[in-house]
């Protein structure tokens, strides 16, 4: 649910559960481990999957989709251009 009251009620549980998982993954990866690969990337993907209800989507797919959108390297950018053209905004 994407309402302000849902953040402390529902999302906190998701964040807390995932927060416990990933420090151990980074520690187990050893010195010089890439924290984005071992912790922050998987953490964000798992939180996103859980919050959006995409539980059957794999973590790697969720990370790839999220990163593609953030990088602006996805069909979403093309779709936004088409949408603007269709509604007269570009």
Rosetta blueprint (number, residue, H / E / L):
1 X L
2 X L
3 X L
4 X H
5 X H
6 X H
7 X H
8 X H
9 X H
10 X H
11 X H
12 X H
13 X H
14 X H
15 X H
16 X H
17 X H
18 X H
19 X H
20 X H
21 X H
22 X H
23 X H
24 X H
25 X H
26 X H
27 X H
28 X H
29 X H
30 X L
31 X L
32 X L
33 X L
34 X L
35 X H
36 X H
37 X H
38 X H
39 X H
40 X H
41 X H
42 X H
43 X H
44 X H
45 X H
46 X H
47 X H
48 X H
49 X H
50 X H
51 X H
52 X H
53 X L
54 X L
55 X L
56 X L
57 X L
58 X L
59 X H
60 X H
61 X H
62 X H
63 X H
64 X H
65 X H
66 X H
67 X H
68 X H
69 X H
70 X H
71 X H
72 X L
73 X L
74 X L
75 X H
76 X H
77 X H
78 X H
79 X H
80 X H
81 X H
82 X H
83 X H
84 X H
85 X H
86 X H
87 X H
88 X L
89 X L
90 X L
